[in-house]
């Protein structure tokens, strides 16, 4: 009997959007989990940057996921999924903002919320979210050792000594700087190929 390989959601993150969408439409729950995992930060970042509360961000996120679930079958170009998600999320943010403004205007002592003074422009928010997604994709596609090294060096609150990083990765302490340089060069190249601009 052939041995079956079970994919995990993290393994599926490396699949193309075309493949993930196809598997989602075939009812693959793991593909759904991977698709949501792949884009959760992109979806959540727009309302968060717009100044919504954590509760509102969660509600907007759930609303976007529900719309994705119902409309994925109508997506003609799976490569356009990130742009579609940003557009839908932005519409949900605007809808929530209008609800809040109506509620605020009805309050006796409340003053309507002025989005112009509290948030960046919609274009800036979408550009930032798009750039963050490109960075996440480049990190997902990096080799595991590079991904872990970059995480330890740049995404942890407290800086780790090279000796700790070397022990964690099972390499010589003197190799950390060289491997760091090589990993960052690969990451820079991936970002340039994806059209990331600073």
C-alpha positions, 0 to 999 in steps of 0.5 A: 500500500503506498504511503500517503503524504499529509500536507500541513497548512504551512506546507500549503503556504508555498503553493501558488494561489492558483493551486490553493484556490483550486483545492479550496473549490474542491472542498479541501479544508487544509487548503482553506486554512492555508489560504486564510493563513497566507492572507490573514495579516494582509486582511487584518492590517487594513482595518488595524492601520485605519484605527479601528478597535481590535473588535472591529478589526476582527469583525471586518476580518470575519466579514471578508473571510465570509465573502471570500468563502461565498465568492471564491468560485467567481474569481476569474484570476487567482493571481488577483486574489491579494488585490481582491482581498484588499479591495473587499477589506477596504470596502468593509472598512468604509462600511464600518466607518459609516456605521460608526459615524451614523452612531456617533452623529446620533449620540447626544454628546458625540462628535462624528469621527473625522477619518481625515485626521485619524488615518492615512489615505486609502491609497497609502494603506493599500500600498502599505498592505500590498508591500507587507504581503510581498515581504511575507511571500518572500519570507515564506519562499525563503529556505527554512534556515534563512527564514528562521535566521531572519525571524530570530534577528529581526522579528523578535523583541529582544536581540539574540546574541549570535551564539544563541542563534548559532546553537538554535540553527546548529551552525558555528557562531562564526557562520552566522554573519556570512549566512545572514548576509547571504539570506538577506541578499536572497531576500532582497533579490526576491523582493526586487523580482516581486516589484517591492520598492522602498 
